Structure formats: C-alpha cells, structure tokens
Amino acid sequence: MEKKGISMNFELTASMMCADYGNLEKEVKNLTDGGIDSFHIDIMDGRYVPNFAMSLNDMRYIAAVSTKPLDVHLMIEHPNNRIGLFLSNLRKGDTVYIHPEAEYHPSTTLQSIINAGMVPGIAVNPGTSVETVMEMLRIVKKVLVMSVNPGNAGQMYLPYVGKKITRLLSLTEDMDFEIYWDGACSAEKILEFAPKGVKGFVLGTTLLFGKDRPYGETIQDIRALKF
C-alpha cells in the first residue's frame, strides 16, 4: 500500500557514461525503446573529480538523436564560466545539476539555468551536509544525492547517505524540490527509498549496463518490483 502523498511512479534515468560508445546511437535507441525516462549525462573535467567522462559533444549528440529529457550532471570546476556552452545545446525542460562546492556563487549559476528554461538542480556529495546547501534548496527543483563519491562508476554504496536522504525528504514539501538517487543503485535501494519519496534513480553498472540482457527487460523488471 502506498503511503499517503507518496507516488510510486518513480523515474529511471540511464547513466550514459556506462554505455557502449562504439554503438552509442544503438544504445540510445534500445534504451528509449526499453522505456527509460531520461538520459543522465556525466560531464567531468579531471579537476573537480579525478576522472574524465562524457563531453559536450556526447551531450549534444544524445540531445540530437533522442526526444527523451537529458539530466546533465556537471562535475566541473566553476561551471558558471562555461554554462552557456551547455545551455545552448540543450532543450527547454532538460535538467542541469551543479555541485555547490565547485562554484564561488552557485546561486548565480543556478539562475542562469533557470533563465534558459532548464530545470535547476544541485548534486550533493556524500561528505556534503544538508545544512551547507539549505538556502539553495529554495532555488532548485531537483537534488541529486550522491550515494558514492563522484567520479567513477562501479563504486560501493556509502550507508550513511541514507540518513541524509531522510533529512532531505523532510524538507521537500516546504521547499518544493524532488530527490534523485545517483550511485550504486540496486533493486534493494529502489525498494527501500522509492516508497519513502525518492523521485528518481540513476541506473548504471549495478543494475542496467553490462548485464547481457535487453535493457527493456531490466527496466520492466524494475517497474514491476513489489513494494
């Protein structure tokens, strides 16, 4: 039975840094046909996180070949310096997340995202407290909670993040934002946190990619989970 006020229509977004880049067009098509809700694009600069992942051109390509929304996760230093490059290649209604620690004045960057007609979001690292982002929760529409340290796929879940999600869930109604899960997302985590009110889950190597089965079957199985 659903809890009052909690919708079980959670969203599933594919972490495209885990996709097969030799067949990216096919990957996008198969995920779309399989029922994915959106595409999660991890942009890394090798400075804010110790890795390089997707690029502006990867993002532009996926935006061009799919009508599904994009969730762009900017793991870069000072995103405001280059935010126009990303916004000019997205569609109205796409989501852009920034890390508050990566910017001197994150609210200015978020306002640029809003002005461009995009959905503003922040990504909260495991070591970032809710209190340090409290005022930004009044600006954003989405909060991407990192359950692993950002920068690499296939990491282990950090259990203390669950308490942070509980704290954020207590603030969603008053501050009008939704919570999304990113990192080590298993069926068990969806079963635990979707009923509590987490709106969406980023699917990577833990559950979706590299499983030698059609994406549609995996996505169907996730949506059929018994709560």
HELIX and SHEET records of a PDB file:
HELIX    1   1 MET A   16  CYS A   18  5                                   3    
HELIX    2   2 TYR A   21  ASN A   23  5                                   3    
HELIX    3   3 LEU A   24  GLY A   34  1                                  11    
HELIX    4   4 LEU A   56  VAL A   65  1                                  10    
HELIX    5   5 PRO A   79  ASN A   81  5                                   3    
HELIX    6   6 ILE A   83  LEU A   87  1                                   5    
HELIX    7   7 PRO A  100  ALA A  102  5                                   3    
HELIX    8   8 PRO A  106  ASN A  115  1                                  10    
HELIX    9   9 VAL A  130  VAL A  133  5                                   4    
HELIX   10  10 GLU A  135  ARG A  138  5                                   4    
HELIX   11  11 VAL A  161  LEU A  169  1                                   9    
HELIX   12  12 THR A  172  MET A  175  1                                   4    
HELIX   13  13 ALA A  187  PHE A  193  1                                   7    
HELIX   14  14 TYR A  215  ARG A  223  1                                   9    
SHEET    1   A 9 GLU A  11  SER A  15  0                                        
SHEET    2   A 9 SER A  38  MET A  44  1                                        
SHEET    3   A 9 LEU A  70  MET A  75  1                                        
SHEET    4   A 9 THR A  95  ILE A  98  1                                        
SHEET    5   A 9 VAL A 119  VAL A 124  1                                        
SHEET    6   A 9 LYS A 142  MET A 146  1                                        
SHEET    7   A 9 GLU A 178  ASP A 182  1                                        
SHEET    8   A 9 GLY A 200  LEU A 203  1                                        
SHEET    9   A 9 GLU A  11  SER A  15  1                                        
END                                                                             
